């Protein structure tokens, strides 16, 4: 009788334990800022989405009414999307193009020489879009410093931006590149990468390690050294900010259309 009772309890309790484990893995830090109106996460309905290079939309998770981010990152066969999915090489996704002493590049900036990563299928997903009323109304910016939300500060403040990336295999990616500065052709900057990829989803950190001055009076700032590595989305260094992608008028129009369709 005792054995049967233990068996029954195990059957009942096992699914709930599994759910708790999944929830603990997918729960993410809280959104740092709270916007007004339809962008207020307390009103609910915030879905996190992105688009594969083939054009298909995928759901990456949601933001709940307390502003907590929950991920449900789907596994998929990235190779099945075909060669179009591989138009952007691994190196180009880390902006390691037109590097000095590495060889020639085509008009699109792709290398005309073979690399150890030519057959790798991967896709870097920059922001995660927040979908509500059937349209993307905002996106989530993942940064280490709130001042980086201002676009003019992107390449001036030492700190990190973060991205999700999907890859078809486990891979040790180590690379470096010295290339001309975007701001001043007389300057150069260095990119380095040391990423221990796991097959599937990876959380990538782009760290602006060092900056340099340029201009007539050295009043302008541009990157000098950028380092890429694999990070942890639960790190305290990662700040999650909602950023508006549509105006209030556009959101209200989408809401009316959504309600008319009875969705």
C-alpha positions in Angstrom: 0.0 0.0 0.0 2.9 2.3 0.9 4.6 1.6 -2.4 1.4 2.4 -4.4 1.0 5.7 -2.4 4.6 6.7 -3.2 4.0 5.9 -6.9 0.8 8.0 -7.0 2.6 11.0 -5.3 5.5 10.7 -7.8 3.2 10.8 -10.8 1.4 13.9 -9.4 4.4 15.8 -8.3 6.8 15.1 -11.3 5.0 17.4 -13.9 4.9 20.3 -11.4 8.6 20.0 -10.7 9.3 19.9 -14.4 7.3 23.1 -14.9 9.2 24.9 -12.1 12.5 23.9 -13.5 11.5 25.2 -17.0 10.2 28.5 -15.4 13.4 29.0 -13.5 15.4 28.6 -16.7 13.3 30.9 -18.8 12.5 33.7 -16.3 14.6 36.7 -17.0 15.4 40.0 -15.2 12.8 42.7 -15.1 12.5 45.5 -17.7 14.3 48.6 -16.3 11.9 51.2 -17.5 8.1 51.5 -17.6 6.6 53.4 -20.5 3.1 55.0 -20.5 0.0 54.1 -22.5 -0.1 51.0 -24.6 3.6 50.5 -24.0 2.9 50.0 -20.3 3.8 46.3 -19.7 1.3 46.2 -16.8 -1.5 46.1 -19.5 -0.1 42.8 -20.7 0.0 41.2 -24.2 3.7 41.8 -24.9 5.1 39.0 -27.1 8.8 38.9 -28.0 9.5 38.2 -31.7 12.2 38.2 -34.4 12.5 37.2 -38.0 14.6 34.5 -39.5 16.6 35.3 -42.6 14.0 33.3 -44.6 11.4 35.8 -43.5 9.5 33.6 -41.0 8.5 35.2 -37.7 9.5 33.3 -34.6 8.3 33.9 -31.0 11.2 34.2 -28.5 9.1 34.7 -25.3 7.0 37.3 -23.6 7.0 40.1 -21.0 4.5 39.6 -18.2 2.5 42.3 -16.3 5.2 42.7 -13.7 7.8 43.5 -16.4 9.6 40.1 -16.0 11.0 38.7 -19.2 10.3 35.0 -20.0 12.1 33.2 -22.8 10.9 30.3 -24.9 13.7 30.1 -27.4 12.7 27.6 -30.2 15.1 25.0 -31.6 15.0 24.8 -35.4 17.0 23.4 -38.3 18.9 26.5 -39.5 20.4 24.5 -42.4 17.0 23.7 -43.7 16.4 27.4 -44.5 18.9 27.0 -47.4 21.9 28.9 -48.6 20.0 32.2 -48.4 20.3 31.8 -44.6 24.1 31.7 -45.0 24.6 34.9 -47.0 26.1 36.6 -43.9 29.2 34.8 -42.9 30.1 34.2 -39.3 32.9 36.8 -39.6 30.6 39.4 -41.1 28.1 39.1 -38.2 31.0 40.1 -35.9 31.9 42.9 -38.4 35.3 41.3 -39.1 35.5 42.4 -42.7 38.1 44.2 -44.8 40.7 43.3 -42.2 44.3 44.2 -42.8 46.6 41.3 -44.0 43.7 38.8 -44.3 43.1 38.9 -48.0 40.7 40.4 -50.6 37.0 41.0 -50.2 34.2 41.3 -52.8 31.9 44.3 -53.3 29.6 43.2 -50.5 32.5 42.9 -48.1 32.5 39.1 -48.1 36.0 37.4 -48.0 37.3 36.0 -51.3 39.4 33.6 -49.4 38.5 30.5 -47.4 38.1 30.6 -43.6 37.6 27.8 -41.1 34.0 29.0 -40.7 32.8 28.9 -44.3 30.3 26.1 -43.8 28.9 27.4 -40.5 25.2 28.4 -40.4 24.4 31.1 -37.9 22.2 34.1 -37.4 22.7 37.0 -35.0 19.4 38.6 -33.8 20.0 42.2 -32.8 17.0 43.5 -30.9 13.9 41.6 -29.8 10.8 43.2 -31.0 7.8 43.6 -28.7 4.6 42.6 -30.6 1.1 43.7 -29.5 -2.1 44.0 -31.6 -0.4 42.0 -34.3 2.4 44.5 -35.0 5.8 45.3 -33.5 5.3 48.4 -31.3 8.6 48.5 -29.4 11.9 46.6 -29.0 14.1 45.5 -26.1 17.5 47.1 -26.0 20.1 45.0 -24.1 22.9 47.2 -22.8 25.2 47.6 -19.7 24.8 51.4 -19.4 21.5 53.3 -19.8 23.3 56.2 -21.5 23.9 53.9 -24.5 20.1 54.2 -25.3 21.0 57.5 -27.0 22.2 56.6 -30.5 24.9 59.3 -30.5 26.5 57.6 -27.5 26.6 54.1 -29.0 30.3 54.2 -29.9 31.4 56.7 -27.3 30.7 55.0 -23.9 32.8 52.1 -22.8 30.3 49.3 -22.1 28.5 46.4 -23.7 25.6 45.6 -26.0 24.1 42.1 -26.1 22.6 39.9 -28.8 21.0 36.5 -29.2 22.6 34.3 -31.8 21.7 30.9 -33.2 24.3 28.5 -34.6 24.3 25.0 -36.0 27.1 23.5 -33.9 29.4 23.7 -30.9 32.2 25.9 -32.0 35.3 27.7 -30.5 35.4 30.9 -32.5 38.6 32.9 -32.0 39.4 35.7 -34.4 40.8 39.2 -34.6 40.7 42.0 -37.1 42.3 45.4 -37.6 40.4 47.7 -39.9 40.0 51.4 -40.8 37.8 53.5 -38.5 34.3 54.2 -39.6 34.7 57.9 -38.6 38.3 58.7 -39.7 40.2 56.7 -42.4 43.5 57.8 -40.8 42.5 55.8 -37.6 42.3 52.0 -37.1 40.4 50.0 -34.6 40.7 46.4 -33.4 38.1 43.7 -33.1 38.7 40.4 -31.2 36.4 37.5 -30.5 36.7 34.6 -28.1 33.3 32.8 -28.2 32.7 29.3 -27.0 29.5 28.6 -29.0 27.0 25.9 -28.0 24.7 24.5 -30.7 21.5 26.5 -30.6 21.0 29.8 -28.9 23.9 31.8 -27.5 23.9 35.1 -25.6 26.7 37.3 -27.1 28.4 40.3 -25.5 29.9 43.1 -27.6 32.1 45.0 -25.3 33.6 48.4 -26.2 36.8 48.1 -24.3 38.6 51.2 -25.4 37.9 54.4 -27.3 40.2 57.0 -29.1 39.9 60.6 -30.0 40.0 62.2 -33.4 39.1 65.5 -35.1 40.9 68.8 -35.4 41.0 69.3 -31.7 40.6 65.6 -30.7 37.1 66.5 -29.6 35.4 63.4 -31.3 35.4 59.9 -29.9 35.4 56.6 -31.9 36.1 52.9 -30.9 39.6 51.7 -30.5 39.0 48.1 -29.3 35.9 45.9 -29.3 35.8 42.4 -27.9 33.1 39.7 -28.4 32.5 36.9 -26.1 29.7 34.6 -24.8 27.7 36.0 -21.9 24.9 35.1 -19.5 21.4 36.7 -19.9 21.0 36.5 -16.2 24.1 38.6 -15.5 23.5 41.7 -13.3 25.5 43.7 -15.9 22.7 43.3 -18.5 20.1 46.0 -18.4 16.8 45.5 -20.3 15.1 48.6 -21.7 11.9 49.0 -23.7 12.3 51.4 -26.6 9.4 52.8 -28.7 9.3 51.6 -32.3 5.9 53.2 -33.3 4.1 56.4 -32.5 1.0 56.5 -30.2 -1.1 57.2 -33.2 0.2 54.1 -35.1 -0.3 51.9 -32.0 -3.9 53.1 -31.6 -4.6 52.4 -35.3 -3.2 48.9 -34.9 -5.3 48.4 -31.8 -8.5 49.4 -33.6 -7.8 47.1 -36.5 -7.0 44.3 -34.1 -10.3 44.8 -32.3 -12.3 45.0 -35.5 -10.9 41.6 -36.6 -12.0 40.3 -33.2 -8.6 39.0 -32.2 
